[in-house]
């Protein structure tokens, strides 16, 4: 039977420090170093023009040529047999700044689920391509490339206060309800 010895001169045995404490300290330091590094990698950004895109942060829009506004309009085609349909008639690209004068704009239309653009032009296939030139605060011209020669669209341009507006009239058979969204690229 053990007795309680309160005045013993014996030194009590001490436990050895385990190696797990050193491992915990090393893992803690690694976490402190890696977490900010991984965070900046996943949230890295790139600047294009005046906008920025955050990688790993979802969908973003970058405006390389100002804050353009694209407005589509439908025309009604009263087909024979009473089965009329609304088709894409015009596409208006407005708020084109004079700093984008002479740049080529490519406009594409997309369906709701397809990753292939919808054909808009017999001339250029899936894109409407224009090059507006804003000559002054009130003067604007627009070029619709003529290759191939069977153009099915025309364009007019107007300017006010060094900002241009191009209206592209499309002769097409794209039903308006087939189009889900548009994209505009400038080069």
Secondary structure, 3 states (H helix, E strand, C coil): CCCCCCCCCCCCCCCCCCHHHHHHHHHHHHHHHHHHHHHHHHCCEEEECCEEEECCCCCCCCCCCCCCEEEEEEEEECCCCCCCEEEEEEEEEEEEEHHHCCCEEEEEEECCCCCCCECCECCCECCEEEEEEECCCCCEEEECCCCCCCCCEEEEEEEECCEEEEEEEECCCCEHHHCCEEEEEEC
